[in-house]
Each structure stands twice: as structure tokens, then as C-alpha cells.
Amino acid sequence: MGIRITRGAAPDEQLMRGIFAAENCPHPRRWSGGPEETYDWHGHGYQKVLFCVSGAIAFQDREGMNFRLEPGDRLDIDAGTEHRAVAGPEGVECMESFR
């Protein structure tokens, strides 16, 4: 279980959607969070694939590792990996899907 970041994986929405399709990640959706909005500890029963579209967001795992995403960065979170997140000072917009 874990979290992985790929820097600059998809600099635009068209490329993000193409990656989701190629990797069989159905129904990508966009969401946004306000400045420094927090998301408390949680996990998922699936692998989450997330791209930062604009702004920034920082994730943390239970082992204390920190992962900061900026536009174009990709985050993969394995099923069952507990994590929390905080949006950057200007908020964040992301696109995510699952497999």
C-alpha cells in the first residue's frame, strides 16, 4: 500500500482524460477545494488516480510522508492506504478516477 507521485504527468485536461481512458479509469470527475480546505483521514476500497489541474494540494500518509501536488502532477493512492490532504493557500482543482 502506498502513495506515488508523477511530476508533470499531464499538463492539460485532454491529456489527463486520455490517460484515464488508456488505464481503464472510468468516469473521471473534477472537484475543487477552497483555500487551505482540509480532508481528514480516510481510505478507499479502490486505487485512486488523481491529477492536480490548478492550485496545489498536499497529501500525507500514516507514515508521515508528505506529497505536494501542483498543476499537471499525478497522484496514485493504493486501495486501503489511509491519507489526509490540505488544499493550498489559493485552493485546488483536481480531476480523479479509480480502478
DAVENCOR-V928068 format. One line per field, one symbol per residue. psi: psi as a letter, one per 30 degrees, with the letter a starting at -180 (. if undefined). A space follows every 10 residues. Layout:
psi=???
This chain:
psi=kakkkjkhej fleeeeeeee efghjlhklk llklkgkkjl klllglkkkk kkelblkklk lfggkkjkkl kfkkkkjkkf jklllkllfg akklklal.
